[in-house]
């Protein structure tokens, strides 16, 4: 018999907490719950101090081996050699120096110290903002620019290039559009774009790893321009091997379809808990699971704000879509478990079983009679749907058993 979950207080804002816990606190045997992933991100700069005070004591007693020795031939190294990785992917450091943004480009409030203070105001972060006509035009412009930047990056995503090179491309393209790359120093994220290959669910940090034929790669771009953020991402096939791999195609196309089906629901009156039902239903028909830890979010003058838009079924999200509201839907779909694990860099989220994962995201504007996809693909945008190759033996067996 199940018992009722006792009431908990969010460690970030003192509202009622969900079951979301800080993974680092769990490793240290401490309890800390948060009301949402967004709240966790906003309060990370302050919350992580609790880890340091605990870990510093242990480090003095048991000095850890914090890095491996650099490869003499390449100078690359794994910064977390004792970490139990879940799949084949490894970080390849050193990271390149932080890229600079000229002062003539308007910076968000967190650009200097990594703290998004505007998102920490309780009234602001919990209110679903309705944008007026001028503000909607601001969102249209930044989202169009964000699409341009993503397309430029996608054309460079091929075997033989590093994810750090993708970051360089994105950063340069942002500056050319007089825009600030929103991820840069957001809660101390070190790069201008998130690059998430293979088993990485989201928030992958661009590094020195070279993309290989057969990889899949999610590129998550956000721009800050004219006082507004525009956010989108897509997952791309790297080389012909990926296009010929039934598992790669199944996970990428399922994630793409989940987003498309969710967007079909969006109109005035839609409950923000409803997209998750459609997303999970379709994912299950393709023998895939939905990552539950991360969700879509409101976006406007703030990078992340209300509403939260979970991607799994039977969620408890609150709120109703109204004309003038901007938000993202960004389902993360896995071939295996829905459970995630975070690398010691405190950002890179991977599947616990190391299976492939894919994600797609659009920024949406609710209109009087439906929805406008602000980050919609251009006719010449790279990528796009591909037909599924023949099923693998394991997939065919699973389908037959069902």
HUWOKA-V669062 format. One record per pair of residues at least 12 apart in sequence whose C-alpha atoms are under 8 Angstrom apart, sorted by sequence separation. I is the first residue (numbers start at 1). J is the second residue. If there is no record, write none. Layout:
I/J + I/J
//
This chain:
21/33 + 22/34 + 67/79 + 68/80 + 78/90 + 79/91 + 181/193 + 193/205 + 194/206 + 220/232 + 221/233 + 263/275 + 296/308 + 297/309 + 307/319 + 339/351 + 340/352 + 362/374 + 363/375 + 20/33 + 21/34 + 66/79 + 67/80 + 68/81 + 78/91 + 79/92 + 153/166 + 193/206 + 220/233 + 262/275 + 295/308 + 296/309 + 338/351 + 339/352 + 362/375 + 19/33 + 20/34 + 66/80 + 67/81 + 78/92 + 79/93 + 191/205 + 219/233 + 220/234 + 262/276 + 295/309 + 296/310 + 337/351 + 362/376 + 18/33 + 19/34 + 20/35 + 66/81 + 77/92 + 78/93 + 190/205 + 191/206 + 218/233 + 219/234 + 295/310 + 296/311 + 336/351 + 337/352 + 17/33 + 18/34 + 19/35 + 20/36 + 65/81 + 76/92 + 77/93 + 153/169 + 202/218 + 218/234 + 219/235 + 236/252 + 262/278 + 294/310 + 295/311 + 337/353 + 17/34 + 18/35 + 20/37 + 65/82 + 76/93 + 77/94 + 152/169 + 153/170 + 198/215 + 218/235 + 219/236 + 235/252 + 261/278 + 262/279 + 334/351 + 336/353 + 17/35 + 18/36 + 22/40 + 76/94 + 152/170 + 197/215 + 198/216 + 217/235 + 218/236 + 261/279 + 292/310 + 311/329 + 337/355 + 16/35 + 17/36 + 75/94 + 197/216 + 198/217 + 216/235 + 217/236 + 292/311 + 309/328 + 311/330 + 336/355 + 15/35 + 150/170 + 197/217 + 216/236 + 217/237 + 258/278 + 259/279 + 291/311 + 292/312 + 307/327 + 309/329 + 311/331 + 335/355 + 336/356 + 11/32 + 149/170 + 152/173 + 171/192 + 196/217 + 197/218 + 216/237 + 217/238 + 258/279 + 290/311 + 291/312 + 311/332 + 334/355 + 335/356 + 10/32 + 11/33 + 12/34 + 170/192 + 171/193 + 195/217 + 196/218 + 215/237 + 216/238 + 258/280 + 290/312 + 334/356 + 335/357 + 10/33 + 11/34 + 12/35 + 28/51 + 170/193 + 195/218 + 196/219 + 214/237 + 215/238 + 334/357 + 9/33 + 10/34 + 149/173 + 167/191 + 194/218 + 195/219 + 214/238 + 215/239 + 258/282 + 333/357 + 334/358 + 8/33 + 9/34 + 10/35 + 149/174 + 167/192 + 194/219 + 195/220 + 213/238 + 214/239 + 258/283 + 332/357 + 333/358 + 13/39 + 25/51 + 28/54 + 167/193 + 193/219 + 194/220 + 212/238 + 213/239 + 214/240 + 216/242 + 300/326 + 332/358 + 333/359 + 12/39 + 24/51 + 193/220 + 194/221 + 211/238 + 212/239 + 213/240 + 214/241 + 215/242 + 298/325 + 299/326 + 300/327 + 332/359 + 12/40 + 193/221 + 213/241 + 214/242 + 254/282 + 255/283 + 298/326 + 299/327 + 331/359 + 332/360 + 193/222 + 213/242 + 214/243 + 254/283 + 298/327 + 299/328 + 330/359 + 331/360 + 297/327 + 298/328 + 330/360 + 331/361 + 12/43 + 214/245 + 280/311 + 296/327 + 297/328 + 330/361 + 145/177 + 163/195 + 216/248 + 254/286 + 279/311 + 280/312 + 281/313 + 296/328 + 297/329 + 329/361 + 330/362 + 276/309 + 279/312 + 280/313 + 296/329 + 328/361 + 329/362 + 275/309 + 276/310 + 277/311 + 279/313 + 295/329 + 296/330 + 328/362 + 329/363 + 12/47 + 272/307 + 275/310 + 276/311 + 277/312 + 278/313 + 295/330 + 296/331 + 328/363 + 329/364 + 250/286 + 272/308 + 273/309 + 275/311 + 276/312 + 277/313 + 295/331 + 327/363 + 328/364 + 251/288 + 272/309 + 273/310 + 275/312 + 276/313 + 277/314 + 326/363 + 327/364 + 183/221 + 272/310 + 276/314 + 294/332 + 326/364 + 327/365 + 167/206 + 183/222 + 274/313 + 276/315 + 326/365 + 166/206 + 181/221 + 182/222 + 273/313 + 291/331 + 325/365 + 326/366 + 181/222 + 182/223 + 273/314 + 290/331 + 291/332 + 324/365 + 325/366 + 164/206 + 181/223 + 182/224 + 273/315 + 290/332 + 291/333 + 323/365 + 324/366 + 163/206 + 164/207 + 180/223 + 181/224 + 273/316 + 290/333 + 291/334 + 323/366 + 324/367 + 162/206 + 163/207 + 164/208 + 179/223 + 180/224 + 273/317 + 289/333 + 290/334 + 322/366 + 323/367 + 162/207 + 163/208 + 164/209 + 179/224 + 180/225 + 272/317 + 273/318 + 288/333 + 289/334 + 321/366 + 322/367 + 323/368 + 162/208 + 163/209 + 179/225 + 272/318 + 288/334 + 289/335 + 292/338 + 293/339 + 322/368 + 162/209 + 163/210 + 178/225 + 182/229 + 271/318 + 272/319 + 288/335 + 289/336 + 291/338 + 292/339 + 293/340 + 162/210 + 163/211 + 271/319 + 272/320 + 287/335 + 288/336 + 289/337 + 290/338 + 291/339 + 161/210 + 162/211 + 174/223 + 271/320 + 272/321 + 289/338 + 291/340 + 160/210 + 161/211 + 270/320 + 271/321 + 283/333 + 159/210 + 160/211 + 170/221 + 269/320 + 270/321 + 159/211 + 160/212 + 268/320 + 269/321 + 279/331 + 158/211 + 159/212 + 268/321 + 269/322 + 157/211 + 158/212 + 159/213 + 267/321 + 268/322 + 158/213 + 266/321 + 267/322 + 268/323 + 267/323 + 299/363 + 154/219 + 153/219 + 263/329 + 262/329 + 96/164 + 45/114 + 95/164 + 150/219 + 230/299 + 45/115 + 105/175 + 116/186 + 150/220 + 229/299 + 230/300 + 259/329 + 114/185 + 115/186 + 116/187 + 150/221 + 229/300 + 259/330 + 99/171 + 108/180 + 113/185 + 114/186 + 115/187 + 149/221 + 228/300 + 229/301 + 259/331 + 42/115 + 105/178 + 106/179 + 107/180 + 111/184 + 112/185 + 114/187 + 115/188 + 228/301 + 229/302 + 258/331 + 42/116 + 101/175 + 105/179 + 106/180 + 108/182 + 111/185 + 114/188 + 227/301 + 228/302 + 229/303 + 105/180 + 110/185 + 111/186 + 113/188 + 114/189 + 146/221 + 110/186 + 146/222 + 255/331 + 42/119 + 43/120 + 110/187 + 146/223 + 255/332 + 42/120 + 145/223 + 255/333 + 101/180 + 157/236 + 159/238 + 254/333 + 143/223 + 158/238 + 159/239 + 142/223 + 157/238 + 158/239 + 142/224 + 150/232 + 154/236 + 251/333 + 142/225 + 150/233 + 251/334 + 142/226 + 146/230 + 251/335 + 146/231 + 147/232 + 142/228 + 143/229 + 146/232 + 142/229 + 143/230 + 138/226 + 142/230 + 143/231 + 247/335 + 138/227 + 139/228 + 138/228 + 139/229 + 139/230 + 98/190 + 99/191 + 98/191 + 99/192 + 231/328 + 268/366 + 267/366 + 268/367 + 266/366 + 267/367 + 268/368 + 259/360 + 267/368 + 268/369 + 259/361 + 267/369 + 268/370 + 255/358 + 256/359 + 267/370 + 255/359 + 256/360 + 266/370 + 267/371 + 251/356 + 252/357 + 255/360 + 266/371 + 251/357 + 252/358 + 251/358 + 252/359 + 248/356 + 263/371 + 13/122 + 89/198 + 89/199 + 95/206 + 96/207 + 87/199 + 95/207 + 94/207 + 95/208 + 93/207 + 94/208 + 92/207 + 93/208 + 91/207 + 92/208 + 108/224 + 91/208 + 92/209 + 107/224 + 91/209 + 106/225 + 108/227 + 106/226 + 106/227 + 182/303 + 235/358 + 235/359 + 234/359 + 235/360 + 233/359 + 234/360 + 233/360 + 234/361 + 232/360 + 233/361 + 232/361 + 233/362 + 256/385 + 231/361 + 232/362 + 201/332 + 231/362 + 232/363 + 76/208 + 231/363 + 253/385 + 230/363 + 253/386 + 249/386 + 249/387 + 250/388 + 201/340 + 249/388 + 218/358 + 249/389 + 218/359 + 45/187 + 205/347 + 216/358 + 218/360 + 246/388 + 44/187 + 45/188 + 204/347 + 205/348 + 232/375 + 246/389 + 203/347 + 204/348 + 231/375 + 245/389 + 246/390 + 247/391 + 42/187 + 203/348 + 204/349 + 230/375 + 244/389 + 246/391 + 247/392 + 41/187 + 202/348 + 203/349 + 237/383 + 246/392 + 201/348 + 202/349 + 236/383 + 200/348 + 201/349 + 202/350 + 200/349 + 201/350 + 200/350 + 201/351 + 199/350 + 200/351 + 199/351 + 199/354 + 199/355 + 200/356 + 201/357 + 198/355 + 199/356 + 200/357 + 201/358 + 189/347 + 198/356 + 199/357 + 201/359 + 198/357 + 198/358 + 139/300 + 128/298 + 128/305 + 129/306 + 127/305 + 128/306 + 126/305 + 127/306 + 128/307 + 125/305 + 126/306 + 127/307 + 124/305 + 125/306 + 126/307 + 119/302 + 118/302 + 119/304 + 119/305 + 136/324 + 130/322 + 132/324 + 130/323 + 131/324 + 130/324 + 131/325 + 129/324 + 130/325 + 131/326 + 129/325 + 130/326 + 128/325 + 143/363 + 155/382 + 147/375 + 154/382 + 146/375 + 147/376 + 154/383 + 144/374 + 147/377 + 151/381 + 143/374 + 144/375 + 151/382 + 143/375 + 140/374 + 139/374 + 37/293 + 37/294 + 37/295 + 85/343 + 83/343 + 83/344 + 80/344 + 86/350 + 86/351 + 38/304 + 86/352 + 87/353 + 88/354 + 38/305 + 86/353 + 87/354 + 86/354 + 87/355 + 20/293 + 23/341 + 23/342
//
